[in-house]
C-alpha cells in the first residue's frame, strides 16, 4: 500500500518545521478515524447512505 493523503499532510507539516502543528494534524486524523469507526458500529453509516437530509444535517 502507498501512503495516503493523511500521511502526506503529516509529512508536509513536519517538513516545514512545525512539529507541534504536525502532532495536531495526527491527533485530528486519529480522532476523525475513531469517530468514523464508532459511528459505523452504531449503524449511522447506513442512515447517512440512505438519507441525503441526514448527511447534510450531520455535515
PyMOL commands that place a pseudoatom at each C-alpha (Angstrom):
pseudoatom trace, name=CA, resn=UNK, resi=1, chain=A, elem=C, hetatm=0, pos=[0.000, 0.000, 0.000]
pseudoatom trace, name=CA, resn=UNK, resi=2, chain=A, elem=C, hetatm=0, pos=[1.131, 3.518, -0.678]
pseudoatom trace, name=CA, resn=UNK, resi=3, chain=A, elem=C, hetatm=0, pos=[0.861, 6.338, 1.837]
pseudoatom trace, name=CA, resn=UNK, resi=4, chain=A, elem=C, hetatm=0, pos=[-2.373, 8.278, 1.612]
pseudoatom trace, name=CA, resn=UNK, resi=5, chain=A, elem=C, hetatm=0, pos=[-3.272, 11.917, 1.874]
pseudoatom trace, name=CA, resn=UNK, resi=6, chain=A, elem=C, hetatm=0, pos=[-3.156, 11.757, 5.676]
pseudoatom trace, name=CA, resn=UNK, resi=7, chain=A, elem=C, hetatm=0, pos=[0.487, 10.708, 5.616]
pseudoatom trace, name=CA, resn=UNK, resi=8, chain=A, elem=C, hetatm=0, pos=[1.336, 13.350, 3.038]
pseudoatom trace, name=CA, resn=UNK, resi=9, chain=A, elem=C, hetatm=0, pos=[-0.262, 16.060, 5.173]
pseudoatom trace, name=CA, resn=UNK, resi=10, chain=A, elem=C, hetatm=0, pos=[1.649, 14.965, 8.270]
pseudoatom trace, name=CA, resn=UNK, resi=11, chain=A, elem=C, hetatm=0, pos=[4.963, 14.769, 6.393]
pseudoatom trace, name=CA, resn=UNK, resi=12, chain=A, elem=C, hetatm=0, pos=[4.468, 18.166, 4.762]
pseudoatom trace, name=CA, resn=UNK, resi=13, chain=A, elem=C, hetatm=0, pos=[3.601, 19.829, 8.055]
pseudoatom trace, name=CA, resn=UNK, resi=14, chain=A, elem=C, hetatm=0, pos=[6.553, 18.323, 9.878]
pseudoatom trace, name=CA, resn=UNK, resi=15, chain=A, elem=C, hetatm=0, pos=[8.923, 19.064, 6.971]
pseudoatom trace, name=CA, resn=UNK, resi=16, chain=A, elem=C, hetatm=0, pos=[8.049, 22.741, 7.290]
pseudoatom trace, name=CA, resn=UNK, resi=17, chain=A, elem=C, hetatm=0, pos=[9.475, 22.595, 10.803]
pseudoatom trace, name=CA, resn=UNK, resi=18, chain=A, elem=C, hetatm=0, pos=[6.139, 22.795, 12.565]
pseudoatom trace, name=CA, resn=UNK, resi=19, chain=A, elem=C, hetatm=0, pos=[6.456, 19.810, 14.854]
pseudoatom trace, name=CA, resn=UNK, resi=20, chain=A, elem=C, hetatm=0, pos=[3.732, 20.874, 17.272]
pseudoatom trace, name=CA, resn=UNK, resi=21, chain=A, elem=C, hetatm=0, pos=[1.292, 21.507, 14.424]
pseudoatom trace, name=CA, resn=UNK, resi=22, chain=A, elem=C, hetatm=0, pos=[2.143, 18.105, 12.904]
pseudoatom trace, name=CA, resn=UNK, resi=23, chain=A, elem=C, hetatm=0, pos=[1.134, 16.450, 16.183]
pseudoatom trace, name=CA, resn=UNK, resi=24, chain=A, elem=C, hetatm=0, pos=[-2.124, 18.393, 15.992]
pseudoatom trace, name=CA, resn=UNK, resi=25, chain=A, elem=C, hetatm=0, pos=[-2.680, 17.012, 12.496]
pseudoatom trace, name=CA, resn=UNK, resi=26, chain=A, elem=C, hetatm=0, pos=[-2.041, 13.483, 13.756]
pseudoatom trace, name=CA, resn=UNK, resi=27, chain=A, elem=C, hetatm=0, pos=[-4.470, 13.990, 16.639]
pseudoatom trace, name=CA, resn=UNK, resi=28, chain=A, elem=C, hetatm=0, pos=[-7.146, 15.343, 14.299]
pseudoatom trace, name=CA, resn=UNK, resi=29, chain=A, elem=C, hetatm=0, pos=[-6.785, 12.483, 11.836]
pseudoatom trace, name=CA, resn=UNK, resi=30, chain=A, elem=C, hetatm=0, pos=[-6.895, 9.863, 14.575]
pseudoatom trace, name=CA, resn=UNK, resi=31, chain=A, elem=C, hetatm=0, pos=[-9.909, 11.492, 16.230]
pseudoatom trace, name=CA, resn=UNK, resi=32, chain=A, elem=C, hetatm=0, pos=[-11.765, 11.508, 12.922]
pseudoatom trace, name=CA, resn=UNK, resi=33, chain=A, elem=C, hetatm=0, pos=[-10.914, 7.862, 12.304]
pseudoatom trace, name=CA, resn=UNK, resi=34, chain=A, elem=C, hetatm=0, pos=[-12.088, 6.896, 15.789]
pseudoatom trace, name=CA, resn=UNK, resi=35, chain=A, elem=C, hetatm=0, pos=[-15.352, 8.815, 15.359]
pseudoatom trace, name=CA, resn=UNK, resi=36, chain=A, elem=C, hetatm=0, pos=[-15.990, 7.218, 11.959]
pseudoatom trace, name=CA, resn=UNK, resi=37, chain=A, elem=C, hetatm=0, pos=[-15.429, 3.754, 13.445]
pseudoatom trace, name=CA, resn=UNK, resi=38, chain=A, elem=C, hetatm=0, pos=[-17.779, 4.475, 16.342]
pseudoatom trace, name=CA, resn=UNK, resi=39, chain=A, elem=C, hetatm=0, pos=[-20.496, 5.833, 14.049]
pseudoatom trace, name=CA, resn=UNK, resi=40, chain=A, elem=C, hetatm=0, pos=[-20.115, 2.865, 11.736]
pseudoatom trace, name=CA, resn=UNK, resi=41, chain=A, elem=C, hetatm=0, pos=[-20.531, 0.439, 14.586]
pseudoatom trace, name=CA, resn=UNK, resi=42, chain=A, elem=C, hetatm=0, pos=[-23.726, 2.232, 15.599]
pseudoatom trace, name=CA, resn=UNK, resi=43, chain=A, elem=C, hetatm=0, pos=[-25.194, 1.961, 12.106]
pseudoatom trace, name=CA, resn=UNK, resi=44, chain=A, elem=C, hetatm=0, pos=[-25.064, 5.679, 11.357]
pseudoatom trace, name=CA, resn=UNK, resi=45, chain=A, elem=C, hetatm=0, pos=[-23.327, 4.961, 8.045]
pseudoatom trace, name=CA, resn=UNK, resi=46, chain=A, elem=C, hetatm=0, pos=[-26.400, 3.133, 6.749]
pseudoatom trace, name=CA, resn=UNK, resi=47, chain=A, elem=C, hetatm=0, pos=[-28.604, 6.050, 7.751]
pseudoatom trace, name=CA, resn=UNK, resi=48, chain=A, elem=C, hetatm=0, pos=[-26.359, 8.600, 6.052]
pseudoatom trace, name=CA, resn=UNK, resi=49, chain=A, elem=C, hetatm=0, pos=[-26.194, 6.500, 2.900]
pseudoatom trace, name=CA, resn=UNK, resi=50, chain=A, elem=C, hetatm=0, pos=[-29.983, 6.242, 2.748]
pseudoatom trace, name=CA, resn=UNK, resi=51, chain=A, elem=C, hetatm=0, pos=[-30.819, 9.829, 3.668]
pseudoatom trace, name=CA, resn=UNK, resi=52, chain=A, elem=C, hetatm=0, pos=[-29.246, 12.848, 1.987]
pseudoatom trace, name=CA, resn=UNK, resi=53, chain=A, elem=C, hetatm=0, pos=[-31.008, 15.116, 4.503]
pseudoatom trace, name=CA, resn=UNK, resi=54, chain=A, elem=C, hetatm=0, pos=[-29.405, 13.281, 7.454]
pseudoatom trace, name=CA, resn=UNK, resi=55, chain=A, elem=C, hetatm=0, pos=[-25.996, 13.546, 5.785]
pseudoatom trace, name=CA, resn=UNK, resi=56, chain=A, elem=C, hetatm=0, pos=[-26.422, 17.284, 5.239]
pseudoatom trace, name=CA, resn=UNK, resi=57, chain=A, elem=C, hetatm=0, pos=[-27.571, 17.795, 8.839]
pseudoatom trace, name=CA, resn=UNK, resi=58, chain=A, elem=C, hetatm=0, pos=[-24.578, 15.919, 10.265]
pseudoatom trace, name=CA, resn=UNK, resi=59, chain=A, elem=C, hetatm=0, pos=[-22.117, 17.646, 7.976]
for i in range(1, 59): cmd.bond("trace and resi %d" % i, "trace and resi %d" % (i + 1))
show_as sticks, trace
zoom trace
